Amino acid sequence: MKTMLKLKTSAFILGLTSMIGQIIIIRELLVVFYGNELSLGIILASWLFWVAFGSMVLGRLVDLIHSKEKFLSYIQLAISIILPLNIFFIRFIKSILKIQAGQIIGFTQMLSVSFVSLSVICILLGLSFILITRIAAKDNNPPAKQVAKIYFFESLGASIGGLLYTFLLIKTYTPFQNALILGNLNLIVSILFNRNMVQLAYLVIFSTTIIFNWPKHLDGFTRSLQSKPMKLIENVDSIYGNIAVTKLGNDYSFYENGTLMFTGGDIATSEESVHYAMLEHLSPKKILLIGGGTGGSIAQILKYKIDRLDYVELDPMIISLSQKYLPPVTDDKVNIIHMDGRLFVKEASTIGSLKTPYKYDVVILNLPDPYTASLNRFYSLEFFQEVKKILGPKGIFSFGLLSSENYISPEHAVYLSCIYNTLKKEFFDIKILPGNTMTFVASDEPGMLTYDFNTVIKRLKDRSIKTKFVREYYIPFKLDPLRIKYVESAIAKFKNTQINTDFKPIGYLYHAILWVSFFDATRNLLPYIDKINMGIFILAGFAFLIIALLAQKLTRASLKFPILVSIGATGMSQICFQVIILLAFQFIYGYMYHQIGLILASFMIGLTLGSFLITNIMEKIEDEKAVYIKSQAWLCIYPLILIAALLGISKINQLSLSMGNALQIAFVIMPVIAGFIGGFQFPLANKIWLEGSKDVSKTTSLLYGVDLLGSCIGGIAIGAILIPILGIIQTCVLLSVINIFIFILISNSRPCFIQKM
């Protein structure tokens, strides 16, 4: 096989491995970190940092290696072995750190676990890219075009990897099996460049494990370690996440991505989630329950003389597993709907919808607190508006948030106040019932709700409802006037907190601050949150622009420095665009896993198309600076187009469901455009930097590393700061302004002289 063909194959497998491996490892770490999106930013930042380290730091040493092809073979062999071992290591983490199932871990532990577990594999991936490009550029002219070709095949592999994993591998194989498949592909590529006994031994071991189906047994064994001290009964990876069923004594507990969803037999929690809402209504007949029903809430609702119960649960696997280990739901009054709860409510509330030809008397939201941006959709102003539309004239809406019996910290009060103030925007009357779970009961009917425990107890008895915890000896404590007054006064102290919306999920940020405050890391951060605004970021960017322009004038620096800054900003912008499009799709349409997978793949397809185009026209370009400036101009315009598109689609979706659904195609097109710009820029930047220089490895490693570091910064900023504080619209404006500053910097630079770097 010709060397260039082997290198293209190697680049393709590298892209495939990077994309699928990243998804597998992220999902594994999310199980350890209970799905918190704050941890997702840390994971992505750690991933990108180590890939950048492998390419930018170690990549500069590539030219010191005599036999580069043999060294590449060793690197690929190491990837094939380390990737499956990474799964083992991640699943052993809880045992090493003595973290029990469902236990929250600290920010420091989260950072250290991500940083350590991703280091080796990511360094190898980053170094592989630089090795491949250096070998491809050797004795092949022009070198910039060879680098562009490798970049294209690596992007192509990532594109196909995203589609392949989303639509096939995730459904067919376990994470450990998928890691072994990727390892085998890297082993085969390794053999193309060099042959040794280690490869042969590993190939024999791999074949033996497949024949005896050891990967499946190893997968079950390592999963059981994450459930200690409870016994793991069953573990399933659905397309929505990892679901584990554990047993302690006679009680079964169900976990999704490491987070406890419910425990069978936890009657106290089931009763509290249902009865306060049902008893506030004079005659509840039509009920909507979103999430958590099979843990006992359905059984509690069925104690009332209802006509119909619609139970919405996204993952069918949760229903099938719960009915396997818990008493099955057989009542004809229960209608189980496998659908995203937000999407169901949105469709039911849309003008002209036939989803529900009637109005609900009681809507009960039985989901976890908004500790992720996805869950935040169920506590936003838009969701409360949609719920209000599907309620009857005297309808009641209820949900619970984790709290404490006797003390509410300032961080906790701000978080509760944010959700309360958002709810108050839509509902006239809100009652807050204190406890370890703080229950919010809301109605738009004046005088509908009551704090009078005698009235609640009378209704419980009149309806002949048999309960163990929510009864006459506990209800007066729950509705104690002094406890209620304390909670209301704590929330009232922060009456000016921001409203939680889809496009500005500040509730998610407040919860993150509350969560991290448990570890004394943000005690002094809270007072400054509301002071952070877009003007601060723009001012900082403007100051950098002025300093950079002055430095250019004084040093007569060439185009190379602005290009380097541009590559970092482009990497940051690209990952921000991805997150914005993903979150906007979730907010508008609801969480649909396959469509989101398609969005990620669409970005990589755009990246591939952009690199393909520039590769084919690169030699014909006479003025690289002019072409690069045009690509930068598109980065300035694209965020503004994104704003118009998202606002337009959101508005149309509210007015016409069918037309709104048809516009989902826009969420496939928008990431293609964003990826195209990035794919076009990177090879062109390489060509500009390689003018007058043959130091391909140092140039490529520098640009590739800066691109990844920019993405690393963007990944942390977009999820943890920009979207929660600024919102999607202002974040898009900020990205446009930043890229305008870069545009000015490039436009005021002078062309590169032909000189030795």
C-alpha positions in Angstrom: 0.0 0.0 0.0 1.3 3.5 -0.9 2.4 5.7 1.9 -0.1 8.5 1.2 -3.0 6.0 1.1 -1.9 4.5 4.4 -1.7 8.0 5.9 -5.2 9.0 4.6 -6.5 5.7 6.1 -4.8 6.5 9.4 -6.2 10.0 9.5 -9.7 8.7 8.8 -9.4 6.1 11.6 -8.0 8.8 13.9 -11.1 11.0 13.3 -13.4 8.0 13.8 -11.6 7.1 17.0 -11.6 10.7 18.3 -15.3 11.2 17.8 -16.6 7.9 19.0 -14.0 7.6 21.8 -15.0 11.1 23.0 -18.7 10.2 23.1 -18.0 6.9 25.0 -15.7 8.5 27.6 -18.0 11.5 28.1 -20.9 9.2 28.8 -18.9 7.1 31.2 -17.7 10.1 33.1 -21.2 11.5 33.2 -22.3 8.4 35.1 -19.6 9.1 37.7 -20.5 12.8 37.8 -24.3 12.2 37.8 -25.0 13.9 34.5 -24.2 17.4 35.6 -23.5 19.7 32.7 -21.0 21.6 34.8 -19.0 18.4 34.7 -19.5 18.2 30.9 -17.6 21.5 30.5 -14.8 20.2 32.6 -14.7 16.9 30.7 -14.5 18.7 27.3 -12.0 21.2 28.6 -9.8 18.4 29.9 -10.1 16.5 26.6 -9.2 19.5 24.4 -6.4 20.5 26.8 -4.6 17.2 26.5 -5.1 16.9 22.8 -3.7 20.4 22.4 -0.8 19.4 24.7 -0.1 16.3 22.5 -0.2 18.3 19.3 1.3 21.6 20.3 4.0 20.6 22.9 5.0 17.0 22.0 4.2 17.6 18.3 7.1 20.1 18.2 9.5 17.2 19.0 8.4 15.1 16.0 11.3 16.1 13.8 13.7 14.6 16.4 12.3 11.1 15.7 14.3 9.2 13.1 11.7 6.6 12.1 8.4 8.5 12.1 6.3 5.7 10.5 7.4 3.1 13.1 6.8 5.6 15.9 3.3 6.3 14.5 2.6 2.5 14.5 3.6 2.4 18.2 1.3 5.3 19.0 -1.6 3.6 17.2 -1.0 0.4 19.0 -1.0 2.2 22.3 -4.3 3.9 21.4 -5.8 0.5 20.7 -4.8 -0.8 24.1 -5.4 2.3 26.2 -8.9 3.2 25.0 -10.5 0.1 26.5 -8.4 0.4 29.6 -9.7 3.9 30.0 -13.2 2.5 30.4 -11.9 0.2 33.2 -10.2 3.1 34.9 -13.2 5.3 34.9 -15.4 2.6 36.3 -12.9 1.9 39.1 -12.9 5.6 40.1 -15.8 5.4 42.5 -14.2 2.4 44.3 -10.8 4.2 44.4 -12.3 7.4 45.8 -14.9 5.4 47.9 -17.8 7.2 46.3 -21.1 5.4 46.8 -23.8 5.1 44.2 -25.8 8.4 43.8 -23.3 10.3 46.0 -22.4 13.8 44.8 -18.6 14.4 44.3 -16.8 17.6 44.8 -15.6 20.1 42.1 -11.9 19.3 42.9 -12.5 15.5 42.6 -14.4 16.1 39.3 -11.6 18.2 37.9 -8.8 15.8 39.0 -10.7 12.7 37.7 -11.3 14.2 34.3 -7.8 15.6 34.0 -6.1 12.3 34.9 -8.4 9.9 33.1 -8.2 11.7 29.8 -4.5 12.6 29.8 -2.9 9.6 28.1 -5.4 8.8 25.4 -5.9 12.5 24.4 -2.1 13.1 24.2 -1.8 10.2 21.9 -4.6 11.4 19.7 -3.1 14.9 19.4 0.3 13.5 18.7 -1.0 11.1 16.1 -2.4 14.0 14.0 0.9 15.9 14.0 2.8 12.7 13.1 0.5 11.9 10.2 0.7 15.4 8.8 4.5 15.5 9.1 4.9 12.2 7.3 2.4 13.4 4.6 4.2 16.7 4.1 7.7 15.1 3.8 8.9 15.2 0.3 5.4 16.1 -1.0 4.9 19.6 -2.3 3.3 21.8 -1.5 3.3 20.8 2.2 0.3 22.9 3.0 -1.9 20.9 0.6 -0.8 17.6 2.1 -1.7 18.9 5.6 -5.1 20.0 4.2 -5.7 16.5 2.8 -5.0 14.9 6.2 -7.2 17.4 7.9 -10.0 16.5 5.4 -9.7 12.8 6.0 -9.6 13.3 9.8 -12.7 15.4 9.6 -14.4 12.8 7.3 -13.7 10.1 9.8 -15.1 12.2 12.7 -18.3 12.9 10.6 -18.9 9.2 9.8 -18.0 8.3 13.4 -20.7 10.6 14.8 -23.3 9.2 12.5 -22.2 5.6 13.0 -22.3 5.8 16.8 -25.5 7.7 16.9 -27.6 5.4 14.7 -25.9 2.0 15.0 -23.2 1.4 17.6 -25.0 2.9 20.6 -27.9 0.6 20.1 -26.0 -2.6 19.2 -23.0 -2.8 21.6 -22.0 -1.8 25.1 -19.5 1.0 25.6 -16.7 -1.5 26.4 -17.4 -3.4 23.2 -17.4 -0.2 21.2 -14.0 0.7 22.7 -12.7 -2.7 21.7 -13.9 -2.2 18.2 -12.1 1.1 17.9 -9.1 -0.5 19.4 -9.1 -3.2 16.8 -9.3 -0.6 14.0 -6.3 1.2 15.4 -4.5 -2.1 15.7 -5.1 -2.8 12.0 -3.8 0.7 11.0 -0.8 0.1 13.2 0.1 -3.0 11.3 0.1 -1.1 8.0 3.1 0.9 9.2 5.0 -1.6 11.2 4.7 -5.2 12.4 5.8 -6.7 15.8 5.0 -9.4 18.2 3.0 -7.1 20.5 0.5 -6.5 17.8 0.2 -10.2 17.1 -0.3 -11.0 20.8 -3.0 -8.3 21.2 -4.7 -9.5 18.0 -4.9 -13.0 19.5 -6.2 -11.7 22.8 -8.8 -9.5 21.1 -10.0 -12.5 19.0 -10.3 -14.7 22.0 -12.3 -12.2 24.0 -14.8 -11.9 21.1 -15.1 -15.6 20.7 -15.9 -16.2 24.4 -17.9 -12.9 24.7 -15.7 -11.7 27.5 -16.3 -8.0 26.8 -20.0 -8.4 27.8 -19.0 -10.1 31.1 -16.2 -7.6 31.8 -18.7 -4.8 31.1 -21.1 -6.2 33.7 -18.3 -6.7 36.3 -17.0 -3.2 36.0 -20.5 -1.7 36.2 -21.1 -3.6 39.4 -18.1 -1.8 41.0 -20.0 1.5 40.5 -23.0 0.3 42.5 -21.1 -0.7 45.7 -22.3 -1.4 48.4 -25.6 -2.1 46.7 -26.0 -5.2 44.5 -26.2 -4.4 40.7 -29.2 -6.4 39.4 -29.2 -5.1 35.8 -27.5 -2.4 33.8 -28.6 -1.2 30.4 -27.2 1.5 28.0 -30.1 3.0 26.1 -29.8 5.7 23.5 -30.7 8.2 26.3 -28.1 7.1 28.9 -27.0 4.4 31.3 -29.7 2.9 33.4 -28.8 0.8 36.5 -31.0 -1.2 38.7 -29.6 -1.9 42.2 -31.0 -3.8 45.2 -30.4 -3.2 48.9 -32.4 -5.5 51.2 -35.8 -5.7 49.5 -35.7 -2.3 47.8 -34.9 -1.7 44.2 -33.3 1.6 43.2 -33.1 3.0 39.6 -30.3 5.2 38.5 -29.9 7.1 35.2 -26.4 8.3 34.4 -25.5 7.8 38.1 -28.4 9.9 39.4 -31.0 8.3 41.5 -34.4 8.5 39.8 -36.5 6.7 42.3 -36.5 3.8 44.7 -39.3 1.2 44.7 -41.0 1.2 48.1 -40.0 4.8 48.9 -43.6 5.6 49.9 -42.8 8.9 51.6 -41.4 10.5 48.5 -44.1 9.1 46.3 -46.8 10.4 48.6 -45.3 13.9 48.9 -44.9 14.2 45.1 -48.7 13.6 44.6 -51.0 14.2 47.5 -50.4 17.9 48.2 -51.3 18.8 44.6 -54.3 16.4 44.4 -55.7 17.5 47.8 -55.5 21.2 46.8 -57.9 20.5 43.9 -61.6 20.1 44.7 -62.2 17.2 42.3 -59.2 16.1 40.2 -60.2 13.9 37.3 -57.7 14.4 34.4 -54.1 14.2 35.5 -50.8 14.7 33.7 -47.7 13.2 35.4 -44.3 14.0 33.9 -41.5 11.6 35.0 -41.0 9.4 38.0 -44.3 7.6 37.9 -43.2 3.9 38.1 -41.5 4.6 41.4 -44.8 4.8 43.1 -46.4 8.1 42.1 -48.8 6.4 39.7 -50.1 4.1 42.4 -50.7 7.2 44.7 -52.6 9.0 42.0 -54.8 6.0 41.3 -56.1 6.2 44.9 -58.3 9.0 43.7 -61.4 8.6 41.6 -59.8 9.9 38.4 -61.0 9.5 34.8 -57.6 9.5 33.1 -53.9 9.7 34.0 -51.4 10.5 31.2 -47.9 9.5 32.2 -45.1 10.9 30.1 -41.6 9.2 30.2 -39.0 9.7 27.6 -37.0 6.4 27.8 -39.1 3.3 27.3 -36.3 1.3 28.9 -37.1 2.9 32.3 -40.7 1.7 32.0 -39.8 -1.9 31.0 -37.1 -2.2 33.7 -39.4 -0.8 36.5 -42.2 -3.1 35.5 -39.8 -6.0 35.6 -38.8 -5.4 39.2 -41.7 -3.4 40.6 -45.5 -4.0 40.6 -46.5 -3.4 36.9 -49.0 -0.6 35.9 -52.1 -2.4 34.6 -54.9 0.1 35.3 -56.8 1.1 32.1 -57.0 4.7 33.3 -53.2 5.0 32.9 -52.0 6.1 29.4 -48.2 5.7 29.2 -46.6 8.1 26.6 -43.0 7.5 25.5 -42.1 11.1 24.7 -40.1 14.1 26.0 -42.3 15.7 28.6 -41.6 19.3 27.4 -42.4 18.3 23.8 -45.6 16.7 24.9 -46.7 19.8 26.8 -45.7 22.1 23.9 -47.6 20.1 21.4 -50.6 19.9 23.6 -50.5 23.7 24.2 -50.0 24.6 20.6 -52.9 26.4 18.8 -55.0 23.9 17.0 -53.3 20.8 18.5 -55.3 17.6 18.9 -52.9 16.1 21.3 -55.2 16.6 24.3 -58.8 17.5 23.4 -59.4 18.3 27.1 -57.8 20.3 29.8 -55.9 18.8 32.8 -57.1 19.3 36.3 -53.7 18.6 37.8 -50.2 18.6 36.2 -47.5 17.1 38.3 -43.8 17.6 37.3 -41.9 14.8 39.0 -38.3 15.4 37.6 -35.0 16.2 39.3 -34.0 19.8 40.0 -32.6 21.8 37.0 -29.0 20.7 37.5 -28.6 20.4 33.7 -29.6 22.8 30.9 -31.8 20.0 29.5 -33.7 19.7 32.8 -33.8 23.5 33.1 -36.4 23.5 30.2 -38.9 22.2 32.7 -38.5 25.2 35.0 -38.4 28.0 32.5 -41.0 30.8 31.8 -41.9 29.3 28.5 -42.6 25.9 30.0 -44.8 27.4 32.7 -46.7 29.3 29.9 -47.2 26.0 28.1 -48.4 24.2 31.2 -50.9 27.0 31.9 -52.5 26.6 28.5 -53.2 22.9 29.1 -54.7 23.4 32.6 -58.5 23.6 33.1 -60.2 26.7 34.6 -59.3 25.7 38.2 -56.2 23.6 37.2 -53.2 23.1 39.5 -49.6 22.7 38.6 -47.1 21.2 41.1 -43.4 20.3 41.4 -40.8 19.8 44.1 -37.3 21.1 44.5 -34.7 19.7 46.9 -34.4 21.7 50.1 -33.7 21.4 53.8 -36.0 21.3 56.8 -34.6 24.1 58.9 -32.0 26.2 57.1 -31.9 27.9 53.7 -28.5 29.3 52.7 -28.2 32.5 50.6 -27.3 30.4 47.5 -30.3 28.2 48.1 -32.6 31.2 48.6 -31.5 32.8 45.3 -32.0 29.5 43.5 -35.5 29.0 45.0 -36.3 32.7 44.4 -35.4 32.4 40.7 -37.8 29.5 40.1 -40.5 31.1 42.3 -40.3 34.5 40.5 -40.4 32.7 37.2 -43.5 30.7 38.3 -45.1 33.9 39.6 -45.0 35.5 36.2 -47.7 33.0 35.0 -49.6 31.9 38.0 -51.7 34.1 40.3 -51.4 32.1 43.5 -48.5 30.0 44.6 -48.2 28.0 47.8 -44.8 26.8 49.1 -44.7 23.8 51.4 -41.3 23.5 53.2 -39.4 20.3 53.9 -36.5 18.2 52.5 -38.4 18.5 49.3 -39.9 21.9 48.9 -43.3 21.5 47.1 -44.6 24.3 44.9 -48.3 24.3 44.1 -49.6 26.9 41.7 -52.9 27.9 40.3 -54.2 30.9 38.3 -57.6 30.8 40.1 -57.9 33.2 43.1 -58.8 31.4 46.3 -58.2 28.0 44.9 -55.2 27.0 47.1 -55.0 26.9 50.9 -52.5 26.6 53.6 -55.2 25.5 56.1 -54.1 22.0 57.2 -57.6 21.3 58.6 -59.1 21.7 55.1 -56.4 19.4 53.6 -56.9 16.7 56.3 -60.7 16.8 55.8 -60.3 16.3 52.0 -58.0 13.4 52.7 -60.6 11.7 54.9 -63.6 12.6 52.7 -62.0 11.0 49.7 -61.0 7.9 51.7 -57.4 8.1 50.7 -55.2 5.7 52.6 -51.6 7.0 53.2 -48.7 6.2 55.5 -46.9 9.5 55.7 -49.1 12.3 54.3 -51.8 12.1 57.0 -53.3 13.9 59.9 -50.2 13.7 62.2 -47.7 15.0 59.5 -49.7 17.5 57.4 -49.9 20.1 60.3 -46.1 20.0 60.5 -45.7 20.4 56.7 -48.2 23.3 56.7 -46.9 24.9 59.9 -47.3 28.7 59.6 -43.9 29.6 61.1 -42.0 27.2 58.8 -43.9 28.6 55.8 -43.2 32.2 56.9 -39.5 31.4 57.2 -39.3 30.0 53.7 -41.3 32.8 52.2 -39.2 35.5 53.9 -35.9 33.8 52.8 -37.2 33.8 49.2 -38.5 37.4 49.4 -35.0 38.7 50.3 -34.0 38.0 46.7 -37.2 39.1 44.9 -35.1 40.8 42.1 -33.5 37.6 40.9 -33.5 37.1 37.1 -36.3 35.2 35.4 -35.4 31.7 34.1 -36.1 31.4 30.4 -35.3 28.9 27.6 -32.8 31.1 25.9 -31.3 32.4 29.2 -31.3 29.5 31.6 -30.2 31.4 34.7 -31.9 28.8 36.9 -29.4 26.2 35.8 -26.5 28.5 36.8 -28.0 29.3 40.2 -28.4 25.6 40.9 -24.8 25.0 39.8 -23.7 27.7 42.3 -25.8 26.1 45.0 -24.3 22.7 44.2 -20.7 23.9 44.2 -21.3 25.9 47.4 -21.7 22.6 49.3 -17.9 22.4 48.9 -17.3 26.0 49.9 -16.0 27.0 46.5 -18.3 29.9 45.6 -19.3 31.6 48.8 -18.1 35.0 47.4 -19.3 34.5 43.8 -23.0 35.0 44.2 -23.1 38.8 44.8 -21.2 39.3 41.5 -23.4 37.1 39.2 -25.9 39.9 38.4 -23.1 42.3 37.7 -21.7 40.2 34.9 -23.0 41.5 31.5 -22.1 41.5 27.9 -20.4 45.0 28.2 -17.6 43.5 30.4 -16.7 40.9 27.8 -16.9 43.5 24.9 -14.7 45.9 26.8 -12.1 43.2 27.5 -12.1 42.3 23.8 -11.8 45.9 22.8 -8.8 46.4 25.1 -7.1 43.4 23.6 -7.7 44.7 20.1 -6.2 48.1 20.9 -3.1 46.5 22.5 -2.7 44.1 19.6 -3.0 46.9 17.0 -0.4 49.0 18.8 1.9 46.1 19.0 1.5 45.5 15.2 2.3 49.1 14.4 5.4 49.2 16.7 6.8 45.8 15.8 5.6 45.7 12.2 4.4 42.2 12.9 3.3 40.1 9.9 0.0 38.4 9.2 1.0 35.4 11.2 0.1 36.7 14.7 -3.5 37.8 13.7 -4.0 34.4 12.0 -2.9 32.6 15.2 -5.3 34.7 17.3 -8.0 34.1 14.7 -7.6 30.3 14.8 -8.0 30.4 18.6 -11.1 32.6 18.3 -12.5 30.3 15.5 -12.1 27.2 17.7 -13.9 29.0 20.5 -16.6 30.2 18.2 -17.1 26.8 16.6 -17.8 25.0 19.9 -20.0 27.8 21.0 -22.1 27.5 17.8 -22.5 23.8 18.4 -23.7 24.2 22.0 -26.0 27.1 21.0 -27.7 25.1 18.2 -28.0 21.9 20.4 -29.6 23.8 23.3 -31.8 25.8 21.1 -33.1 22.6 19.4 -33.8 21.2 22.9 -35.6 24.3 24.0 -37.8 24.6 20.9 -38.6 21.0 20.1 -37.7 18.9 23.2 -34.9 16.4 23.7 -34.7 14.1 20.7 -31.5 12.1 20.8 -31.3 11.1 17.2 -31.8 14.6 15.9 -29.2 15.9 18.3 -26.8 13.2 17.0 -27.5 14.4 13.5 -26.7 18.0 14.5 -23.3 17.0 15.8 -22.6 15.0 12.6 -23.8 17.9 10.5 -21.1 20.1 12.0 -18.4 17.6 11.1 -19.8 17.2 7.6 -19.5 21.0 7.2 -15.9 20.8 8.5 -15.1 18.1 5.9 -16.7 20.1 3.0 -14.8 23.3 4.0 -11.5 21.5 4.1 -12.2 19.7 0.9 -12.9 22.9 -1.0 -9.9 24.8 0.3 -7.7 21.8 -0.5 -8.7 21.8 -4.1 -8.4 25.6 -4.7 -5.4 26.3 -2.5 -2.8 26.3 -5.3 -4.9 28.7 -7.3 -5.2 31.3 -4.6 -3.0 34.3 -5.3 -3.9 36.5 -2.3 -4.3 34.3 0.8 -4.9 37.3 3.1 -8.0 38.5 1.1 -9.5 35.0 1.0 -8.9 34.6 4.8 -10.4 38.0 5.5 -13.6 36.9 3.6 -13.8 33.7 5.7 -13.4 35.8 8.9 -16.2 38.1 7.7 -18.5 35.1 7.6 -17.7 34.4 11.2 -18.8 37.9 12.0 -22.1 37.5 10.1 -23.0 33.9 11.1 -23.9 34.6 14.8 -26.4 37.3 13.6 -27.9 34.9 11.1 -28.2 32.4 13.9 -30.1 34.9 16.1 -32.6 35.6 13.3 -33.1 31.9 12.5 -33.6 30.8 16.1 -36.0 33.6 17.0 -38.0 33.0 13.8 -38.2 29.2 14.3 -39.2 29.6 17.9 -42.0 32.1 17.0 -43.3 30.0 14.1 -43.3 26.8 16.2 -45.6 28.5 18.8 -48.1 29.6 16.1 -48.0 26.5 13.8 -46.8 23.1 15.0 -46.6 21.5 11.6 -44.7 24.4 10.1 -42.4 24.5 13.1 -41.7 20.8 12.8 -40.8 21.3 9.1 -38.2 23.9 10.1 -36.2 21.3 12.1 -34.2 20.9 8.9 -32.7 24.2 9.7 -30.9 22.6 12.7 -29.2 20.3 10.3 -28.2 23.1 7.9 -26.9 25.6 10.4 -24.1 23.4 11.9 -23.0 22.5 8.3 -22.4 26.2 7.6 -20.6 26.7 10.9 -18.4 23.7 10.3 -17.7 24.7 6.7 -16.2 28.0 7.8 -13.9 26.4 10.3 -12.9 23.6 7.9 -12.1 26.2 5.3 -10.0 28.4 7.6 -7.6 25.9 9.2 -5.9 24.6 6.1 -5.6 28.2 4.7 -4.0 29.3 8.0 -1.5 26.5 7.6 -0.6 27.7 4.1 -0.1 31.3 5.3 2.1 30.1 8.2 4.1 27.8 6.0 5.1 30.6 3.6 8.9 30.6 3.5 9.1 27.7 6.0 9.4 23.9 5.8 8.9 23.4 9.5 5.6 21.6 9.0 5.4 19.8 12.3 5.9 22.9 14.5 3.6 25.0 12.4 0.8 22.4 12.3 1.2 21.5 16.0 1.0 25.2 17.0 -2.1 26.0 14.9 -3.8 22.7 15.8 -3.0 23.3 19.5 -4.2 26.9 19.5 -7.5 25.8 17.8 -8.1 23.2 20.4 -7.2 25.5 23.3 -9.7 28.0 21.9 -12.3 25.3 21.8 -11.4 24.3 25.4 -12.0 27.9 26.6 -15.2 28.1 24.6 -16.5 24.8 26.0 -16.2 25.9 29.6 -17.4 29.5 29.0 -20.5 28.6 26.9 -22.0 26.1 29.3 -21.0 27.5 32.7 -21.0 31.3 32.0 -22.2 32.7 28.7 -25.5 31.0 28.1 -26.7 30.9 31.7 -25.7 34.6 32.4 -26.1 36.3 29.0 -28.5 33.9 27.3 -28.3 32.6 23.7 -29.1 35.9 22.0 -26.6 38.0 23.8 -24.0 35.2 23.5 -24.4 35.3 19.7 -24.0 39.0 19.7 -20.8 38.7 21.7 -19.4 36.1 19.4 -20.1 38.4 16.4 -18.4 41.3 18.1 -15.3 39.2 19.1 -14.9 38.1 15.5 -15.3 41.6 14.2 -12.4 42.6 16.4 -10.4 39.7 14.9 -11.5 40.9 11.4 -10.1 44.4 12.2 -6.8 42.9 13.5 -6.3 40.8 10.3 -7.3 43.6 8.0 -4.7 45.9 9.6 -1.8 43.5 9.3 0.8 43.3 6.6 1.3 40.3 4.4 3.9 37.6 5.4 7.4 38.0 4.0 9.0 35.0 2.6 11.3 34.2 5.5 12.7 31.4 7.5 10.7 30.8 10.7 
